[in-house]
Amino acid sequence: MSVTLDQFFNHRPTTEISRDLLGKRFSYRGASAWITETEAYVGAKDQAAHGYQNHKAKWNRALFMAPGTIYVFTMYGSNLLNFITQPVGNPQGVLIRGVQPASGIKLMEQRRHKKGFNLTNGPGKLCTAMGINLSINTQSLAKSQLHLDLVDNAKHPERIATSGRIGVPHKGKWTTAPLRYYVAGNPYVSKMPKSKMNLKTYGWK
């Protein structure tokens, strides 16, 4: 059964979309990867979100655009990839925090000068590995060279784990709210302890 971008991103809670992105494969600039880790940011009420209290600026304008818009921003010198999830004017989105390489791995290694699980087990790392930068900010997934495959080539998590966000201190309940989702046991997840890595299935069914 085919699923359109409009069907996937529209009319559903951002938290649900964040979970459903796990296992989806996306490709860009000669490489592709499966999403292993996401974080939901739920708009004007969310103290950790760039759209908190509907704050608008030139750099976060993508947040207020249509669902399926790509939002790339730079933090501490690293680019971070997000997908907008709600109708125009409702600044909610999903941060892609980790991916498992699928193809173009040698190219990713050249871009990152790294190998192994550290290649893409973090939001800045994956953007460097995939060649993602501000050039695709505000583009629609429907028209961008970044292709998100919602049906074919997907993997299915055996178990989805949740936690508070990583690297978001001093935001009250929004620091600890269970809005981070990840494939339990997958080694391409931020700060995954070696003792909890599933090196047989990587946490997929």
N, C-alpha and C positions, 0 to 999 in steps of 0.2 A: 504494500500500500504506500503510495507516495504521500509525502508531507511537504507542504509549501512552507517557505519562511514565514509567511503571514500566519499560517495556522500554528506554527511552532511558537512564535514570539507573542502573538496577540491573545488577549483575553484570558491570560493565565497569570497566577502569582509569580513574581520574580523568583521566589524560593523554589517553586516547582520547576521552573525553567532551568535554574541553576543545577538542580539534581539531574534533570533530563539531559543536560549537556555532557555529563560524564559518559565516556565511551564513544562520543561522536568524533568523527575524524575531520580535520580541516587541512587544507593545503595552501601553500603560498611560496612562491619563488624557489621552486625546485625541491621542496621538502613537504612532508605531511606528517601528521601526528594525531594520536588519540588523546582526548582531554581526560585527565586523571584527577583534576582538583579545581574547584571553583569557589568563589565567594559571592554571596548576594548582597547588594546594596539597595536598600528599599526606600530611597527618596527623601522627601523633605523632613520626615520625622527622624531619620537616621543620622545621629550625630557624627558617625564615621564616614558618611557619604559626601561626595563633592557637591551634591545637590541639596545638602542640609539647609533647611529653611528657604528652599527654592533659590539658593544663591546662584547667580548667573554671572559668567565672565566669558571673555573671548575664548579662553583655553578649555572651558568645559561645555561649550555650546552643543556638542554632540549629545550630551545627556538629555537635552530637551527636544531632541529630534525623534523621528519615527522609530518604532521597534524594528530591530534588525540593523540599526545603524552601528558602525564600528566606532568605538571611542578609544583612542590611544593617547595616553598622556605620559609625561616624563617625570620620574621621581628619583632623586639622588643619582641622576645620570643614566638611569635605565628606563626603557620604554615598557609600558604595561598595556595589555590588550583587554578590552571590555566589549561586551555586546549590550546594546540598549534593549530593554524588554517591555516597556510600557508605552501607551499612546503619547503623542506629542504633548509636551508640557509637563509630563510626570517623570521626573528625573531618576529613574531606576535602571540598574544594569547589573551585569555579572562580570566579575573579574576572572580571567582565565589564569589560574595560579600554577598549574603544572600540566605537562603533556608527556606522553610516551612516544618517542620517535617511531614512525612507520616506514618512511622512505626518505631518501636524500640524507641519510645519516652522516656520510662522509662530509657533505657540504655543511651540515650543522656543526660538525666537529671543527671544521676549518674556521667557521665564523666565531665559534666560542673558544677555540684553542683548548678544548676540554674533551674528555671522553667519559663514558660510563653514566651512571645515574645522575651525576652532578650536571650533566649536559642541559637538562630541561626541567629540573625539579624546583622551579621557582618562576615567578612571573616575569622578572627581568631576564632571566636566563633563557627562557623559551623564546622571548621576542628577539634576542640576539641570535639565537640558533636558527630561527625561522626567517630572519631578515626583516622583521616587522619594525616599522618606524612611523613617524608622524605623517608620512605621505598618504596613508590610507585613513587618517582620522576624518570623521564625518561621512565617510563613504557608506553606501548601503551594501550589505552583504549580497544583495541581488545583482549588483553591478560591479562589485569590486573583484580584483584578481584573487583576493582571499576567498576561497571557496569552502563553505561549511556543508558537509554531506550529512543530511539528516536521516537518511534511510540506509543506503548501501555502505558497506565497509565498517559498520559500527561494531563496537564490542559492548558486552553487557556485564556490569559489575556483579560479582557474587554478593557483595555487601557494600552499602554506602554508609560511610561513617561521617559524623558531624563533630564540629568543635567551634570554639570561639575563633575569631579572626587572628591572623598572625601579623605582628608588627603594627597593631592599632591600639596603642595604650591610651589611657586617660579619657575614654569616651563613655564612661559609666556602663550601663547595661549593654551598650552597643559594642563594647570590647569583648564581652564574654558571651553575647548571644550566639546560639549555635547556627551561624549563617555561613559557615565554611563546610563544604561538602567534598569528600574525596573517596576514591576507590580504596577500600581497606586492604592493606598489604602491598599496594603498588609501590615499587621503589622509586618511581618518578613523581613522588609527592613531596612537598616541602617538609623538611625536618622529620622524615620518616625514619624511626630508629631501625637499625639493622636487625634487631631482634624481632621486629614486627613485619619485616619484608617477606612476602610470599614469592620466593624465587622460582617456583614451579609454574604457577599460573598468572603471577602478577596481579592476582585479585579478580581476574575475569572468569566468567562461567565457561 
